[in-house]
């Protein structure tokens, strides 16, 4: 690798006692201090075309090779990076006289790091070393961000070593980008080791933010919240970045109690009153309340906002969709359009907005209205993407219009015919018991991806439910040969400020035995006959099937909530998979018999159980 060779050959990175400059600007060239006349036009530039006109004026003035002019032009390009502007910057950069100051090299790497081709930043670093220019504390953050953006872990590790040799390993700007690098490249353990082993780095808010954000992005909300509590215990003041990541983690876990505390903290710290951050934080708060089961709180925050952009409207519409409130989702969309007509500066709907609308219609079974909204995307110049097509497939298939959904996918161009669409249709085939179409859809999925264990399980169960055991066994055998695994069911419930997790059939929780006994007692007291038809394992007796159902994670979470909360308290549960038919039926009975409201968020939506009924109307 060019970077490795340049690092190995450079004396700056291989001396026994590397010198870290105390003043990075000490060797900076003596550039003119007065701006030449063409540069006075630079602040008025709004595009690369404008910049080229300023450059032309400089050429006409005889300043084509003036270092100050070239530096200003390059800096402008790098502040507004794109493929074209960075190509222009590189052309100007190559005209510069030999540099001994890292400033311009750093500017170029910072620009490349923010483009679709971040790997080009490595070439600038190699050129920097070849010219004998010593990197400073501003060099490595941009390079490491470029490696993270491009998933260039080997190059990132080489830069890590170079930073360590030059004494920048623990730099407050370098350390967080190192943590981000390893986290974004999938090596979260390495990121955590850096965080834990750093000398004083753990007390740095930026380092905490890097680690908390990394956990949130890698779908490890529990670890993110633990780090947040540690951050508070150590007296490190959270920032806006902290708040956004913690709100995201609360949303993933369904931790309403902690989410409310973070909301209050954000208000007290002024994050919801500052014009620069209020909209972003408020959007995260709305998203958190929506995903934690409090649509009322989400709407209250939304209504209190003096300004609303597209992201805010979209967050509110998606919250309505999660709760199966298609009427409210469409109502907010109409209100959004009214505001747009009254205020020309107001942003219009985007792809995320329509994703929420289509999802809301799908959950409510409003097929015609959903299709009408899908067609309306063209009116707003919003191009459909795979997720929108997936919503249309779900909209049709959930309503039993399987052949229409099948034809819809076939009519899409090859680049849009994602296995996600076929998986959506396969799930609907299972719900409606269509084995033949399910087998054809399964074959389509295997053409794209044969490693997803859930696909095999769905088809195997579909065949077994139809009594076609030989075909079911063949699918299970194929699954085993491919080494495809099944995601275990997991449910979480927040009690007393702590989130407790339960896995189906898992006895690791301290109260596991008591919970299973309580599930058995509840079933007996309620006179509930388990729907053993949903268990399709060959050779199992009815009692064994019933025992298997009693161990489902959402039942254990409900039992835990009943045992550990006062009478009448609402139970809020989050499950990582779709809630099964048996657990859904039992939740309705528990809500009536114990006088509890149960909010259960599964993979697709919220189910509000109250007085023996569910908000989904048994349509899910």
N, C-alpha and C positions, 0 to 999 in steps of 0.2 A: 504494500500500500504506500502511496505517495506520502501520506501524513506520517506513517511510521518511519519511512526512510528519512524524511526531513527532520523528524525529532531526533532520530538516532545520530544523524550527522551534525546536528547543531550543537556547538560548544555551550551555548546558553543553557541547554537542557541537560548537559552531561558533565558540567563542572562539579567539583567536589563541594564547593561552597557557593551555590547560586546567589546572585545578588538581586534583591528585590528593590527596585527604585523607590525611594521615599516620595519623589516628586515625578510622576509620570510625564509631566510637561517640561522636565528639565532640558531635554534635548530637542525641544520643538524648534523648528526653523523660525528665523526672524522674518515673519511675513509682514507685508504692508498693513498698517492699521487703518488707513482710510479706505473706504470702499470705493472702487472705481465706479464711474457713472452707470454702466449697465447693471450693476448689482443692486442699485436702488430700485430697480423694477422687480427684483426677485420676490419681495413680499406679496406682490400682486399676482403671482403665478398661481393658476388653479389646475393646470394640466401639464402633461409632457409637451404638448404643442406650444403652450406659453413659454415653457422653459427653453425650448429650442429657439424661440425668437429672441430671448435674452442672450442665449449663447451666440446667435448670429450677430447681435449688436456688439457683443464682446469681441468677436472676430473682426468686425468692421473697425473697431476702435484699436486694433492691434494688440488685444489682450488674450489672444487665443491660447498662449502658453503661460499666462500669468498664474502662479500657484494659488493665489487667493481666489481668483475667479473659478478655477477648476475645482478647488475645494468646496466652494459654496454651491456650485452646480451639482457636484457629486452628493453633497449632503442633502440637497433638496430631493434628489432621486431616491436616496436611501430612506428618507423620512416618509416617502409615499411609494413604497416598493411594489413593483409588479414585474413581470417578465420583461416588458419593454423598457421600463425605467431603469431596471438594473443592468440591462444590456447597454443602455446609454451611459450609465454610470461607469461600467467597466471600460467602455471606449475612452471616456475621459480619464479614468484612473490610469490607464496604460500610457497616457500622454504626460503624466506627472513626472517630474525629475525624481531621482532616487530619494527615498524617504528613510529617515532614521527614527522618526517619531511614529509610535503605533497608532496615533489618532485616526488617520485616514484608513488604515487597515481595519481598525475596529469598526469604523463607520460602514465599510463595505460588508463586513461579516454580519453586522447587525441588520443591514438591509436584506441580505440573502436569507438570513434566518427566518424572515417573515414572508418569504415567497413560496410558491409550490415546488421550488427546486432548492431546498435548504442545503443540500450537499455541496453546492458551489461555494459555500462559506469555507469549507475545508481547503479548497484550492487557494483561497486568499491567505489562509494561515500558513500553508506551505510556502507561498511566495514571500510571506513576511519573514519566515525563518531563513529562506534562501538569501534574502537581502541583509541578514544579520541584525534584524530589528528585534529588540527584546520585548516580549509580551508583557502587558501590565494587568492590573486588576480588572480592567474593563474588557480585556480580550476574551477571556474564557467564558463569561456568562453567555455572550451571543453565540459562540461556537457550540457550547453545550446545548443551548436552546435549539440550534440548527440540527444537532444530532438527535435530540429528542423528537423534533418535528418529523425528521426523516427516518426515525427508528434505526439510527446508525449506532448501535451499541458498541461494536468493536472500535470504531473511530472515537466514540465517546470515552471508552476506557483508556485509549491512548492519551487523549486530552486530559483525562483525570490524572494520569501519571505525570504528564508534563506540568500540570498545575501544582501537583504535590512537590515536584523537584524545585519549582520556582518559589515555593512557600505560599501559594495561594489556596491551598487545600481547605483551610478553615476560614477563608475570606467570607464576610457576610453577604457578598454578592455571588460568590462562586459556589458556596456550599448549598444554598437552596436550589440552584440550577443543576447541581450534581444529583441531588435527591430527585428532582423532577425527571432528569435524564433516565435514571435507573427505573423509576416508577413507570414512565411512559413507554419504556422499552420492555416492560413486563417483568422486571427483576425487582419486585417490591421488597423482598428480604434484604437485598443489597442497599436499597434506599433506607430501610429502617436501621440497618447497621450503621450507616453513615450518620443518621440522625442521633442514634443512641451513643455512638462512640466519639462524636465531635467534642472538642474542648470548648465548652460553653455555648456550642451551637444550639443546644436544646433550649436555652433561655432566650433565643432570638425569635421574635414573632414571625419573621419571614420564613425561618426554617420550620417552625410549627405549621405555618400556612402551607408550605410545600408538602409536608408529610400528611397533614389532614386532607388536603385536596387530593393527593395521590390515593389515599384510602377511599375517599368518596368516589373518585373516578373508577377505581377498580372494584366497585360494588362491595366494599368492606365498611359499611356504615358504623358497625359496632366499634371497630378499631378507631375510626375517625372520632367518635364521641368520647372514647377513652382518652385519646390524645387531647381533646378539647378540655376535658376535666383536669388532666395533668397540667395543661397550659394555665388554667385558672389557679390551680394549687400553687404553681410556681410564681404567680403574680405577673405573668406575661400578659400584656394588654392585647386582646383580640382586635383585629382590624376588619375592614369590610370584607376582605377575601375570606377571613375566618368565618364570618357570619354566613356568607353565601355557601361555603362548603358544609358547615354544620347544619344549616337549614336543609340542604340537599340530603344529608345523612338522616336527619329526622324524618324527611319525606320517605326515604327508602324503607326505614324501619317502622314507619307509622307511629312514631313517638310524639304524640300530641302534647303531652305535658312538658317535655323538654322543648319542643318547638315553640310553645307559648312563651316559655321563659326566654328563649333566644329572641323572639319577636319583641318582648318587653325590653331586653337588653339593647337591641338595635335601636329602639325608640329612645331610650335613655342616653345612648351614645351619639345620637344625632344622625344615624345612618339613614333614617327615614325623613329627615328634614333637609338634608343637603341636596341641592339640585343635581349635583354630579353623580350621586350614588342612590338617591331615593327610589328612582324608578326600578333600577336593577334589584335592589334589596326588596322592595315591595313586591316585585314579580316573584322572587324566590319565596317570600312569605305566603303569597296566594297559592303558589304551587305546593308548599308544605301543608297548608291547611286543607287544601283539596285532597292531597294524598293521605293525610292523617284522619280524614273522615269528617271534617267540620266545614261543610260547604257554606254554612252561615258565616263563620269567621272569615272565610276567603272572600265572600261577597262584601262583608263590612270593610275589610281592608281596601278592596277594589273601589267601593263607593267613596271612601275617604280620600282617595288620591286626587290631587288637584290637576295632575297631568297624566295622560295615559297614552302609551305608544302601542305599536302592534303586538309587542311581546306581552304586555299586560293584558290586552284583550284576549290574546291567544291562551294565556295561562288560565284566565277565568273560564273560557269556553271549554278548555280541556278538563278543568275541575268539574264542570257540569257533566261532561261526557263520562267521567269516571263514576259519577253517582247515578248514571242512567237518566239524567234530566235533559233529554233532548229538547224539550220545550224551552227550558231556560237557556240552553246553549244557542238555539236559533234566535231567541229573544235578544240575547246579548249581541249576536251578530247583526241583527237589524239595527240595534242601538248604535253599534259601531259604524254602520253605514250612514245613519242619520248624523252622527257627529262629524263624519268625514265630509258630508254635504254642507254642513254648517261652517266647518272650519277647513278651508282648503289645505292647510298645512298638516292636518291630521293624516297619519299613515293608514293605508288600506290593509286588507287582509293579505296574509302570505300563506305559504305552504303549510305552516304549523297550524294556522287558524282553521284551514279547511280539513286538516287531519283531525282536529278536535270535533268539528261539525260532523264529518263522516262517521267517526267513531260513535258519537252520540246517537246518530240515527240508526247505526247498526245495533247498538245495545237495546234500543227501544223498538226495533222491528219496523222502523219507518222507511221502507225500501224506496218508495217513489220519491219521497222528499230527499232522501240521501242521494239518489241518482240525479235529481234536479240540481242539488248543490255541487255534485261532481262536475256536471256540465257547465255550471256557472263559473268554475275556476278559469275557464277561457276568457270570460268577460273581464276578469281582474288580472289578466296576463300572468297567471300562476300556472306553471307547467307541472303536471302530475308527475310524481315520483313513485318508486316501488311501494312505499308505505300507503300512498293514496290508492293505488291499485289494490293493495292488500285489503284496505277497508271496503272497497267495492265488492271484492270477492267475498269477504265476511258478511257484508250486508245481504248479498243474494243467497249465499249458502246457508247462513243461519236461518233464513226464512224458508228453507227447503227448496229453493230454486237452484239446485245443484248443477243441472245441465247448463243453465244460463251462466253460472259462475265458471264452469269448465270452458265454455265457448269464449267467454270474456278473456280468460288467460290465453287461450290459443290465438286469439286475434291480436294480442300484443306483440310488439317487435321482440326479437330474441333477447335484446339487452335488458328488457323490462320483465322477461319471463323468469323471475327469480324463484328459487326453491321455496322461499317464504310464502309465495302465493299458493303454490301447490300444497304446502303444509297446512295452510289455512283451510283449503278445500278438503284435505284429508280428514282434519278434525271434524268438519261438518258431515262428511260421509259417515264417520263413526257415530255422530249424534243421531243421524237419520237412518242408520242401519243399511246403507247402500254399499254392499260388499264389492260388487263388480266394478262400480266406478272407483271405489277406494283402491282396488288393486291397480287399476290403470293410473290413478294419480300417484300411487306409491312408486310405480315404475318410472314415472316422470321425475320424481324426487331423486331417485337413485342415479338418474342421468346427470344430475347436478352435484349431489352430495350424499354419500352413503355412510357417513360417520355419525349421524344424529340418532341416538338411541330412541328418542321419543317417537320417531316415525315407525320403527319396527314394533314398538309396544302398541301404538294405536291400531295398526293393521292387524297385529296378532289378536288383540282383544276384540276387534271388529269381527274377525273370522270366528273366534271362539264363541262370541255371543250369538252367532248365527248357527252354531253347532258344527262348524267346519273345522274340526280339531286337527285334521291332518295338515291343512293349510296353515293353521295357527302355529303348529309345531315347526313347520318348514321356515316360517318367518322368524321364529325364536332362534332356530339353528343358524340362520343367516346372520342374525344379530350377534350371536356369539362368535361366529367366524370373523366378522368384521371388527370385533372388539369394541362395539358401540355400547356405551353405558347409559343408564337411565338416571335422571336427576331425582334424588330422593325428595319426598314432600317435606317441607319445613314451614312451620307456623310460628309467629312471634306475637307476644302480647305484652303490653306495658302495664306494670302494676307497681305503684309506689315509686315512680320515677326510674325504675329499672326495667329493661327489656328482657323477657325470658323467651328462649327459643326451644321448640320441640320438633323432633323429627319422627316421621311415621315409623312405628315399630321399635323406636329407640328407647332404652331404659336408663339413659345416662343422667337424666334430671333427678335431683335429690327426692322429688315427690312423685317420681314416675309410677311406682307401684300403687300409691294412694290414688293417683289420677285415674289409672286404669280401673281400679275398683269403683271409683265414683262414676265413671262412664257406664259401667255395668249396672250400677244401682239406678242411675238415671234412666237408662233404657228400660229397666224393669218397672220402675215407678211410673214412667210415662206410657207404659204399655206399647213401647215402640218395637216393631218388627223390622230388623235390619234388611235393607234392600240388597240381599246377597247376590242378586243378578249382576251387580256392577263388578263383582269379583269373578274373573273368568279363568282362574288357574285350574288346570286340569287335575283331577284326582282329589281335590279338596272337598271335605264334607261341609255340610251347611254350618255346623258349629265352628269349624275352622275358618270358614269365610266370615262368619259373624265376629270371631275373635280378631281377624285381620282388620275388619272395619273399625272395631273399637279402638285400635291402635293408631288410627289416622291422626295426623298432627293437629288438625283444627279442632278435633274433639278433645284432645289433651289440653289444648290451649283454653278452650271454653271451660273445661273442668277446673283448670288452675284458676281462672278468673273467678269462677263461682266460689271456690274455696278461700280465695285470698282478697276479696273485695267486699265492701259492705252491701247489704241488700239494696237493690235498686240501681246500683252503679252500672254504667254502660261498659260493655266489654268491647275493646277494640283489638282486632286480630288482623294480622297480615300473613298471607300465604304466598309462597313462591310459584305455585302451580294453580291450575283451575280447580275450584272447589268441586268435590265429587257430589253426585246426586244424593248419596246416603247422608253425608255430613250436612248438606243443604237442608234436607228434610228434618234432620234431628235439631238443627239450629232453630228452625221455626217452632218446633215443639218446646224447646228450652225457653225461648223468648216468651212464650205464653205461660208455661207452667211456673217459671221463676220470676215473672214480671221484669225481665231484663231486656234492654235494647242491646242488640249485638251488631256491631259494624265489622264486617269481614271483607277485607280487600284481597281479592285473588289476583291472578296474573292479568286479568282483563279489566276488572271493574270492582265497584263496591256493591256489597249486598247489605241492605239495612233490614235486619230482622226485628220485628216488633209485633206483639200480640198475635203471634202465630203466622204472620205474613212476611213476605220479603218484597223489597222495593222493586226487584227485577220482574216480579209477576211470573216467576218460574220460566222466564225467557232469557236464558243465558248460555 
